[in-house]
């Protein structure tokens, strides 16, 4: 059984809520934007709490709710005459933005994080644990020793 076989059952569960939203004057575009705003907020919250693991449990929960939001906005558009060109673009654009923000916390986990690698790869050898080598002596200055002339000798 595929997820597409579940779609009609899922939509039939959401139909009463969709009808209530349409009666309340909520548009498909408003539902789409609300889903995107919550996705951004969830992604930023989890990224902010990245070292901790428990916030990552919000992602599957929110993905299920987001699937419901997407089904509701599609049903509002189709069944209540709210289809528009703007809505089609908005739906795709907000899906990409939402996905990006929900992937963001995974990019901040230790082996993938740009904050993790500079400290491991580009740190000076002493910070990584390698033996420290003796630095070469600084070059001597060209100042003359005491008692000698500072001016160059004339050439003939």
N, CA and C atoms as an extended XYZ file, in Angstrom:
468
Properties=species:S:1:pos:R:3:atomname:S:1:resname:S:1:resid:I:1 pbc="F F F"
N         0.845       -1.171        0.000 N   UNK     1
C         0.000        0.000        0.000 CA  UNK     1
C         0.897        1.242        0.000 C   UNK     1
N         0.637        2.157       -0.883 N   UNK     2
C         1.426        3.376       -0.970 CA  UNK     2
C         0.717        4.504       -0.217 C   UNK     2
N         1.437        5.578       -0.062 N   UNK     3
C         0.870        6.730        0.635 CA  UNK     3
C        -0.265        7.362       -0.185 C   UNK     3
N        -0.199        7.194       -1.510 N   UNK     4
C        -1.247        7.754       -2.367 CA  UNK     4
C        -2.573        7.026       -2.179 C   UNK     4
N        -2.537        5.782       -1.734 N   UNK     5
C        -3.772        5.058       -1.440 CA  UNK     5
C        -4.435        5.613       -0.185 C   UNK     5
N        -3.652        6.205        0.696 N   UNK     6
C        -4.190        6.794        1.927 CA  UNK     6
C        -4.736        8.204        1.724 C   UNK     6
N        -4.356        8.851        0.640 N   UNK     7
C        -4.707       10.252        0.421 CA  UNK     7
C        -6.220       10.500        0.458 C   UNK     7
N        -7.064        9.716       -0.244 N   UNK     8
C        -8.502        9.987       -0.182 CA  UNK     8
C        -9.069        9.860        1.242 C   UNK     8
N        -8.592        8.902        2.006 N   UNK     9
C        -9.060        8.739        3.390 CA  UNK     9
C        -8.625        9.929        4.244 C   UNK     9
N        -7.389       10.351        4.047 N   UNK    10
C        -6.853       11.490        4.784 CA  UNK    10
C        -7.660       12.745        4.459 C   UNK    10
N        -7.965       12.951        3.167 N   UNK    11
C        -8.736       14.124        2.763 CA  UNK    11
C       -10.162       14.071        3.304 C   UNK    11
N       -10.740       12.878        3.361 N   UNK    12
C       -12.101       12.787        3.898 CA  UNK    12
C       -12.127       13.132        5.387 C   UNK    12
N       -11.045       12.848        6.117 N   UNK    13
C       -10.956       13.255        7.519 CA  UNK    13
C       -10.820       14.773        7.659 C   UNK    13
N       -10.155       15.391        6.693 N   UNK    14
C        -9.914       16.839        6.750 CA  UNK    14
C       -11.046       17.666        6.136 C   UNK    14
N       -11.942       17.048        5.413 N   UNK    15
C       -12.997       17.771        4.696 CA  UNK    15
C       -13.870       18.634        5.622 C   UNK    15
N       -14.308       18.139        6.787 N   UNK    16
C       -15.110       19.016        7.660 CA  UNK    16
C       -14.343       20.268        8.109 C   UNK    16
N       -13.064       20.100        8.447 N   UNK    17
C       -12.245       21.249        8.838 CA  UNK    17
C       -12.074       22.206        7.660 C   UNK    17
N       -11.881       21.657        6.473 N   UNK    18
C       -11.724       22.483        5.274 CA  UNK    18
C       -12.986       23.288        5.008 C   UNK    18
N       -14.147       22.658        5.158 N   UNK    19
C       -15.422       23.365        4.957 CA  UNK    19
C       -15.592       24.485        5.977 C   UNK    19
N       -15.218       24.217        7.215 N   UNK    20
C       -15.318       25.243        8.256 CA  UNK    20
C       -14.385       26.413        7.964 C   UNK    20
N       -13.191       26.115        7.487 N   UNK    21
C       -12.248       27.190        7.130 CA  UNK    21
C       -12.786       28.026        5.974 C   UNK    21
N       -13.385       27.380        4.963 N   UNK    22
C       -13.942       28.103        3.822 CA  UNK    22
C       -15.098       28.995        4.282 C   UNK    22
N       -15.954       28.488        5.174 N   UNK    23
C       -17.066       29.297        5.693 CA  UNK    23
C       -16.548       30.491        6.498 C   UNK    23
N       -15.415       30.314        7.167 N   UNK    24
C       -14.834       31.395        7.969 CA  UNK    24
C       -14.097       32.418        7.110 C   UNK    24
N       -13.976       32.156        5.801 N   UNK    25
C       -13.316       33.104        4.897 CA  UNK    25
C       -11.817       32.917        4.779 C   UNK    25
N       -11.304       31.810        5.278 N   UNK    26
C        -9.869       31.515        5.159 CA  UNK    26
C        -9.594       31.038        3.737 C   UNK    26
N        -8.567       31.594        3.108 N   UNK    27
C        -8.245       31.220        1.727 CA  UNK    27
C        -7.124       30.177        1.697 C   UNK    27
N        -6.994       29.533        0.561 N   UNK    28
C        -5.936       28.541        0.362 CA  UNK    28
C        -4.559       29.189        0.505 C   UNK    28
N        -4.415       30.407        0.001 N   UNK    29
C        -3.123       31.097        0.095 CA  UNK    29
C        -2.772       31.415        1.551 C   UNK    29
N        -3.756       31.725        2.363 N   UNK    30
C        -3.499       31.990        3.780 CA  UNK    30
C        -3.021       30.718        4.492 C   UNK    30
N        -3.624       29.590        4.163 N   UNK    31
C        -3.203       28.319        4.752 CA  UNK    31
C        -1.776       27.994        4.314 C   UNK    31
N        -1.483       28.231        3.044 N   UNK    32
C        -0.131       27.979        2.518 CA  UNK    32
C         0.904       28.831        3.248 C   UNK    32
N         0.608       30.124        3.409 N   UNK    33
C         1.541       31.020        4.100 CA  UNK    33
C         1.689       30.659        5.574 C   UNK    33
N         0.593       30.265        6.216 N   UNK    34
C         0.660       29.863        7.624 CA  UNK    34
C         1.559       28.641        7.791 C   UNK    34
N         1.420       27.675        6.892 N   UNK    35
C         2.257       26.477        6.960 CA  UNK    35
C         3.737       26.835        6.777 C   UNK    35
N         4.016       27.763        5.864 N   UNK    36
C         5.405       28.175        5.635 CA  UNK    36
C         5.973       28.909        6.849 C   UNK    36
N         5.176       29.779        7.446 N   UNK    37
C         5.646       30.540        8.607 CA  UNK    37
C         5.943       29.601        9.778 C   UNK    37
N         5.069       28.638        9.999 N   UNK    38
C         5.308       27.685       11.094 CA  UNK    38
C         6.537       26.820       10.780 C   UNK    38
N         6.718       26.420        9.518 N   UNK    39
C         7.903       25.628        9.140 CA  UNK    39
C         9.181       26.406        9.401 C   UNK    39
N         9.178       27.677        9.054 N   UNK    40
C        10.352       28.524        9.297 CA  UNK    40
C        10.609       28.627       10.799 C   UNK    40
N         9.548       28.839       11.572 N   UNK    41
C         9.702       28.956       13.027 CA  UNK    41
C        10.225       27.653       13.638 C   UNK    41
N         9.699       26.525       13.198 N   UNK    42
C        10.156       25.234       13.720 CA  UNK    42
C        11.623       25.020       13.358 C   UNK    42
N        11.994       25.288       12.109 N   UNK    43
C        13.378       25.112       11.678 CA  UNK    43
C        14.353       25.996       12.439 C   UNK    43
N        13.978       27.256       12.643 N   UNK    44
C        14.849       28.183       13.377 CA  UNK    44
C        14.961       27.763       14.841 C   UNK    44
N        13.848       27.361       15.445 N   UNK    45
C        13.881       26.911       16.838 CA  UNK    45
C        14.805       25.708       17.002 C   UNK    45
N        14.675       24.728       16.117 N   UNK    46
C        15.508       23.520       16.229 CA  UNK    46
C        16.976       23.864       15.973 C   UNK    46
N        17.241       24.732       14.990 N   UNK    47
C        18.620       25.143       14.706 CA  UNK    47
C        19.216       25.886       15.899 C   UNK    47
N        18.409       26.680       16.570 N   UNK    48
C        18.864       27.437       17.729 CA  UNK    48
C        19.227       26.505       18.874 C   UNK    48
N        18.532       25.374       18.970 N   UNK    49
C        18.756       24.393       20.032 CA  UNK    49
C        19.595       23.204       19.550 C   UNK    49
N        20.351       23.365       18.466 N   UNK    50
C        21.024       22.258       17.782 CA  UNK    50
C        21.815       21.285       18.647 C   UNK    50
N        22.612       21.680       19.585 N   UNK    51
C        23.346       20.639       20.313 CA  UNK    51
C        22.417       19.643       21.022 C   UNK    51
N        21.219       20.088       21.353 N   UNK    52
C        20.275       19.199       22.017 CA  UNK    52
C        19.578       18.328       20.995 C   UNK    52
N        19.191       17.131       21.412 N   UNK    53
C        18.566       16.197       20.469 CA  UNK    53
C        17.051       16.240       20.495 C   UNK    53
N        16.443       16.554       21.631 N   UNK    54
C        14.990       16.469       21.742 CA  UNK    54
C        14.244       17.358       20.752 C   UNK    54
N        14.746       18.555       20.382 N   UNK    55
C        13.974       19.365       19.432 CA  UNK    55
C        13.777       18.694       18.063 C   UNK    55
N        14.670       17.771       17.709 N   UNK    56
C        14.528       17.082       16.423 CA  UNK    56
C        13.277       16.209       16.375 C   UNK    56
N        12.700       15.896       17.523 N   UNK    57
C        11.449       15.145       17.552 CA  UNK    57
C        10.277       15.969       17.016 C   UNK    57
N        10.456       17.280       16.968 N   UNK    58
C         9.400       18.141       16.426 CA  UNK    58
C         9.256       17.992       14.909 C   UNK    58
N        10.318       17.584       14.244 N   UNK    59
C        10.279       17.523       12.780 CA  UNK    59
C         9.262       16.508       12.270 C   UNK    59
N         9.257       15.243       12.712 N   UNK    60
C         8.239       14.330       12.182 CA  UNK    60
C         6.821       14.766       12.541 C   UNK    60
N         6.652       15.303       13.740 N   UNK    61
C         5.330       15.788       14.144 CA  UNK    61
C         4.876       16.918       13.229 C   UNK    61
N         5.776       17.897       13.007 N   UNK    62
C         5.410       19.026       12.152 CA  UNK    62
C         5.223       18.583       10.696 C   UNK    62
N         6.019       17.631       10.222 N   UNK    63
C         5.863       17.168        8.836 CA  UNK    63
C         4.479       16.550        8.624 C   UNK    63
N         3.982       15.816        9.608 N   UNK    64
C         2.638       15.254        9.498 CA  UNK    64
C         1.597       16.376        9.457 C   UNK    64
N         1.733       17.359       10.337 N   UNK    65
C         0.794       18.490       10.339 CA  UNK    65
C         0.918       19.316        9.057 C   UNK    65
N         2.127       19.457        8.569 N   UNK    66
C         2.336       20.206        7.323 CA  UNK    66
C         1.679       19.497        6.140 C   UNK    66
N         1.719       18.157        6.159 N   UNK    67
C         1.030       17.401        5.117 CA  UNK    67
C        -0.469       17.693        5.173 C   UNK    67
N        -1.013       17.822        6.376 N   UNK    68
C        -2.431       18.172        6.524 CA  UNK    68
C        -2.689       19.585        5.997 C   UNK    68
N        -1.802       20.533        6.317 N   UNK    69
C        -1.946       21.899        5.802 CA  UNK    69
C        -1.935       21.902        4.274 C   UNK    69
N        -1.017       21.138        3.689 N   UNK    70
C        -0.942       21.076        2.224 CA  UNK    70
C        -2.203       20.463        1.623 C   UNK    70
N        -2.736       19.449        2.268 N   UNK    71
C        -3.979       18.843        1.775 CA  UNK    71
C        -5.133       19.831        1.902 C   UNK    71
N        -5.190       20.547        3.019 N   UNK    72
C        -6.268       21.523        3.225 CA  UNK    72
C        -6.191       22.644        2.203 C   UNK    72
N        -5.001       23.187        1.953 N   UNK    73
C        -4.931       24.279        0.973 CA  UNK    73
C        -5.280       23.791       -0.427 C   UNK    73
N        -4.914       22.563       -0.755 N   UNK    74
C        -5.302       22.017       -2.063 CA  UNK    74
C        -6.803       21.814       -2.179 C   UNK    74
N        -7.430       21.314       -1.111 N   UNK    75
C        -8.881       21.115       -1.138 CA  UNK    75
C        -9.617       22.448       -1.169 C   UNK    75
N        -9.109       23.449       -0.438 N   UNK    76
C        -9.729       24.778       -0.496 CA  UNK    76
C        -9.669       25.325       -1.915 C   UNK    76
N        -8.526       25.152       -2.567 N   UNK    77
C        -8.364       25.674       -3.925 CA  UNK    77
C        -9.277       24.944       -4.915 C   UNK    77
N        -9.296       23.624       -4.852 N   UNK    78
C       -10.085       22.852       -5.828 CA  UNK    78
C       -11.586       22.880       -5.549 C   UNK    78
N       -11.954       22.585       -4.312 N   UNK    79
C       -13.369       22.375       -3.992 CA  UNK    79
C       -14.133       23.659       -3.706 C   UNK    79
N       -13.428       24.735       -3.422 N   UNK    80
C       -14.111       25.982       -3.099 CA  UNK    80
C       -13.752       27.107       -4.062 C   UNK    80
N       -13.257       26.750       -5.239 N   UNK    81
C       -13.014       27.719       -6.312 CA  UNK    81
C       -11.969       28.764       -5.994 C   UNK    81
N       -10.926       28.396       -5.309 N   UNK    82
C        -9.888       29.365       -4.954 CA  UNK    82
C        -8.604       29.158       -5.761 C   UNK    82
N        -8.682       28.420       -6.862 N   UNK    83
C        -7.492       28.210       -7.684 CA  UNK    83
C        -7.045       29.534       -8.279 C   UNK    83
N        -5.746       29.745       -8.287 N   UNK    84
C        -5.185       30.937       -8.930 CA  UNK    84
C        -3.757       30.639       -9.340 C   UNK    84
N        -3.300       31.439      -10.258 N   UNK    85
C        -1.913       31.286      -10.698 CA  UNK    85
C        -0.948       31.631       -9.561 C   UNK    85
N        -1.285       32.686       -8.829 N   UNK    86
C        -0.477       33.075       -7.678 CA  UNK    86
C        -0.427       31.934       -6.662 C   UNK    86
N        -1.557       31.298       -6.417 N   UNK    87
C        -1.617       30.193       -5.464 CA  UNK    87
C        -0.733       29.031       -5.874 C   UNK    87
N        -0.691       28.740       -7.174 N   UNK    88
C         0.148       27.649       -7.669 CA  UNK    88
C         1.631       27.967       -7.425 C   UNK    88
N         2.046       29.208       -7.727 N   UNK    89
C         3.433       29.604       -7.493 CA  UNK    89
C         3.742       29.654       -5.999 C   UNK    89
N         2.813       30.213       -5.243 N   UNK    90
C         2.999       30.343       -3.808 CA  UNK    90
C         3.139       28.971       -3.145 C   UNK    90
N         2.344       28.020       -3.589 N   UNK    91
C         2.399       26.665       -3.046 CA  UNK    91
C         3.779       26.041       -3.265 C   UNK    91
N         4.285       26.144       -4.479 N   UNK    92
C         5.604       25.556       -4.781 CA  UNK    92
C         6.729       26.304       -4.069 C   UNK    92
N         6.670       27.626       -4.086 N   UNK    93
C         7.719       28.433       -3.469 CA  UNK    93
C         7.787       28.196       -1.957 C   UNK    93
N         6.633       28.189       -1.312 N   UNK    94
C         6.646       27.989        0.140 CA  UNK    94
C         7.053       26.560        0.506 C   UNK    94
N         6.769       25.590       -0.363 N   UNK    95
C         7.231       24.223       -0.095 CA  UNK    95
C         8.756       24.165       -0.081 C   UNK    95
N         9.387       24.828       -1.035 N   UNK    96
C        10.857       24.832       -1.104 CA  UNK    96
C        11.447       25.568        0.099 C   UNK    96
N        10.867       26.708        0.442 N   UNK    97
C        11.359       27.484        1.588 CA  UNK    97
C        11.183       26.687        2.879 C   UNK    97
N        10.009       26.072        3.040 N   UNK    98
C         9.738       25.274        4.244 CA  UNK    98
C        10.709       24.110        4.361 C   UNK    98
N        10.923       23.403        3.260 N   UNK    99
C        11.866       22.280        3.280 CA  UNK    99
C        13.262       22.750        3.660 C   UNK    99
N        13.676       23.884        3.099 N   UNK   100
C        15.015       24.410        3.390 CA  UNK   100
C        15.185       24.700        4.875 C   UNK   100
N        14.198       25.330        5.476 N   UNK   101
C        14.302       25.646        6.897 CA  UNK   101
C        14.216       24.412        7.773 C   UNK   101
N        13.536       23.386        7.313 N   UNK   102
C        13.466       22.153        8.102 CA  UNK   102
C        14.727       21.304        7.934 C   UNK   102
N        15.481       21.502        6.842 N   UNK   103
C        16.768       20.824        6.663 CA  UNK   103
C        17.883       21.547        7.412 C   UNK   103
N        17.712       22.837        7.645 N   UNK   104
C        18.743       23.664        8.274 CA  UNK   104
C        19.307       23.064        9.564 C   UNK   104
N        18.485       22.605       10.503 N   UNK   105
C        19.070       22.054       11.735 CA  UNK   105
C        20.002       20.866       11.495 C   UNK   105
N        19.722       20.071       10.467 N   UNK   106
C        20.587       18.924       10.179 CA  UNK   106
C        21.953       19.384        9.672 C   UNK   106
N        21.995       20.542        9.042 N   UNK   107
C        23.266       21.078        8.546 CA  UNK   107
C        24.134       21.596        9.677 C   UNK   107
N        23.552       21.784       10.854 N   UNK   108
C        24.310       22.311       11.989 CA  UNK   108
C        24.763       21.226       12.964 C   UNK   108
N        24.496       19.977       12.626 N   UNK   109
C        24.953       18.872       13.472 CA  UNK   109
C        26.449       18.692       13.231 C   UNK   109
N        27.165       18.314       14.269 N   UNK   110
C        28.628       18.294       14.289 CA  UNK   110
C        29.356       17.906       12.999 C   UNK   110
N        29.197       16.749       12.400 N   UNK   111
C        30.077       16.477       11.262 CA  UNK   111
C        29.751       17.287       10.016 C   UNK   111
N        28.583       17.901        9.948 N   UNK   112
C        28.180       18.639        8.745 CA  UNK   112
C        28.283       20.138        8.918 C   UNK   112
N        28.399       20.597       10.123 N   UNK   113
C        28.339       22.017       10.422 CA  UNK   113
C        29.576       22.767        9.953 C   UNK   113
N        29.381       23.936        9.335 N   UNK   114
C        30.539       24.770        8.985 CA  UNK   114
C        31.225       25.296       10.249 C   UNK   114
N        30.519       25.300       11.364 N   UNK   115
C        31.124       25.727       12.620 CA  UNK   115
C        32.004       24.631       13.219 C   UNK   115
N        31.778       23.405       12.821 N   UNK   116
C        32.534       22.266       13.341 CA  UNK   116
C        33.865       22.106       12.610 C   UNK   116
N        33.845       22.183       11.294 N   UNK   117
C        35.044       21.881       10.500 CA  UNK   117
C        36.181       22.870       10.619 C   UNK   117
N        35.953       24.173       10.671 N   UNK   118
C        37.125       25.051       10.782 CA  UNK   118
C        37.959       24.746       12.019 C   UNK   118
N        37.322       24.390       13.094 N   UNK   119
C        38.086       24.105       14.301 CA  UNK   119
C        38.842       22.788       14.180 C   UNK   119
N        38.443       21.923       13.263 N   UNK   120
C        39.101       20.630       13.099 CA  UNK   120
C        40.122       20.642       11.956 C   UNK   120
N        39.844       21.343       10.898 N   UNK   121
C        40.697       21.269        9.701 CA  UNK   121
C        41.710       22.400        9.597 C   UNK   121
N        41.294       23.608        9.926 N   UNK   122
C        42.155       24.743        9.652 CA  UNK   122
C        42.772       25.337       10.913 C   UNK   122
N        42.731       24.602       11.981 N   UNK   123
C        43.313       25.097       13.219 CA  UNK   123
C        44.823       24.907       13.165 C   UNK   123
N        45.573       25.694       13.920 N   UNK   124
C        47.017       25.483       13.954 CA  UNK   124
C        47.328       24.108       14.542 C   UNK   124
N        48.429       23.507       14.165 N   UNK   125
C        48.736       22.143       14.597 CA  UNK   125
C        48.701       21.954       16.107 C   UNK   125
N        49.103       22.952       16.876 N   UNK   126
C        49.114       22.801       18.330 CA  UNK   126
C        47.702       22.593       18.865 C   UNK   126
N        46.717       23.191       18.224 N   UNK   127
C        45.342       23.060       18.696 CA  UNK   127
C        44.781       21.676       18.387 C   UNK   127
N        45.266       21.038       17.352 N   UNK   128
C        44.763       19.724       16.960 CA  UNK   128
C        45.494       18.609       17.701 C   UNK   128
N        46.641       18.898       18.276 N   UNK   129
C        47.349       17.890       19.037 CA  UNK   129
C        48.651       17.442       18.399 C   UNK   129
N        49.049       18.029       17.287 N   UNK   130
C        50.310       17.654       16.651 CA  UNK   130
C        51.457       18.269       17.457 C   UNK   130
N        52.644       17.705       17.273 N   UNK   131
C        53.804       18.248       17.970 CA  UNK   131
C        54.121       19.623       17.432 C   UNK   131
N        54.534       20.447       18.345 N   UNK   132
C        54.889       21.796       17.943 CA  UNK   132
C        56.351       21.826       17.529 C   UNK   132
N        56.634       22.401       16.391 N   UNK   133
C        58.021       22.491       15.929 CA  UNK   133
C        58.594       23.837       16.327 C   UNK   133
N        59.937       23.893       16.434 N   UNK   134
C        60.594       25.138       16.795 CA  UNK   134
C        60.496       26.110       15.632 C   UNK   134
N        60.115       27.312       15.947 N   UNK   135
C        60.014       28.325       14.906 CA  UNK   135
C        61.394       28.804       14.510 C   UNK   135
N        61.586       29.095       13.236 N   UNK   136
C        62.890       29.625       12.827 CA  UNK   136
C        63.104       31.014       13.429 C   UNK   136
N        64.361       31.339       13.648 N   UNK   137
C        64.689       32.647       14.220 CA  UNK   137
C        64.304       33.744       13.246 C   UNK   137
N        63.933       34.866       13.809 N   UNK   138
C        63.573       36.006       12.969 CA  UNK   138
C        64.826       36.520       12.273 C   UNK   138
N        64.699       37.020       11.057 N   UNK   139
C        65.891       37.544       10.354 CA  UNK   139
C        66.477       38.727       11.110 C   UNK   139
N        67.818       38.826       11.059 N   UNK   140
C        68.495       39.937       11.730 CA  UNK   140
C        68.193       41.234       11.012 C   UNK   140
N        68.162       42.265       11.804 N   UNK   141
C        67.898       43.568       11.190 CA  UNK   141
C        69.164       44.055       10.489 C   UNK   141
N        69.020       45.026        9.636 N   UNK   142
C        70.153       45.544        8.873 CA  UNK   142
C        70.832       46.724        9.576 C   UNK   142
N        70.423       47.000       10.790 N   UNK   143
C        71.060       48.109       11.509 CA  UNK   143
C        72.509       47.749       11.840 C   UNK   143
N        73.393       48.713       11.699 N   UNK   144
C        74.808       48.430       12.009 CA  UNK   144
C        75.021       48.252       13.511 C   UNK   144
N        76.070       47.547       13.832 N   UNK   145
C        76.425       47.390       15.233 CA  UNK   145
C        76.919       48.717       15.779 C   UNK   145
N        77.067       48.781       17.086 N   UNK   146
C        77.515       50.027       17.709 CA  UNK   146
C        78.907       50.417       17.235 C   UNK   146
N        79.055       51.696       17.065 N   UNK   147
C        80.362       52.207       16.687 CA  UNK   147
C        80.595       52.208       15.191 C   UNK   147
N        79.775       51.613       14.443 N   UNK   148
C        79.978       51.600       12.992 CA  UNK   148
C        79.086       52.635       12.346 C   UNK   148
N        79.460       53.018       11.169 N   UNK   149
C        78.704       54.035       10.448 CA  UNK   149
C        77.400       53.451        9.908 C   UNK   149
N        76.483       54.249        9.930 N   UNK   150
C        75.165       53.876        9.459 CA  UNK   150
C        75.063       54.122        7.974 C   UNK   150
N        75.953       54.987        7.458 N   UNK   151
C        75.900       55.306        6.033 CA  UNK   151
C        76.636       54.281        5.219 C   UNK   151
N        76.128       54.018        4.052 N   UNK   152
C        76.848       53.065        3.204 CA  UNK   152
C        78.178       53.666        2.727 C   UNK   152
N        79.144       52.818        2.493 N   UNK   153
C        80.411       53.322        1.996 CA  UNK   153
C        80.254       53.698        0.531 C   UNK   153
N        80.845       54.811        0.164 N   UNK   154
C        80.696       55.231       -1.248 CA  UNK   154
C        81.423       54.286       -2.190 C   UNK   154
N        80.868       54.075       -3.301 N   UNK   155
C        81.494       53.234       -4.311 CA  UNK   155
C        82.229       54.101       -5.290 C   UNK   155
N        83.345       53.614       -5.835 N   UNK   156
C        84.110       54.413       -6.792 CA  UNK   156
C        84.027       53.849       -8.153 C   UNK   156
